[in-house]
Amino acid sequence: MKRWVLVLLEAMQAGLPVIATRRGSIPEIIQDGVNGFLVEEQNAADLADKILRLADDAALRERMGQTNQQRFAEYYTHEQYGKTHDRRV
């Protein structure tokens, strides 16, 4: 597993909103506007906008953080990952 995926999952488990790019499998983990924000690569203005939106909106941070904890528990714990893997085999 890529390190950046682990960073996203750790943030989700901790109940934090996430800001990331659309690279690789990130859009499968982060739903834009639901549990974090997806920004365009190499777009500092887009990144700054998303950071400021989170900084200025405590309710949004809380909502996204709670969504991340729920999503982590539903899909990314060892137990849930094992169930998903068992269904694929």
Buried (B, 14 or more C-beta within 10 A) or exposed (E): EEEBBEEBBEBBBEBBBBBBBEEEEBEEBBBEEEBBBBBEEEEEEBBEEBEEBBEEEEEBBEBBBEBBBEBBEEBBEEEEEEEEEEEEE
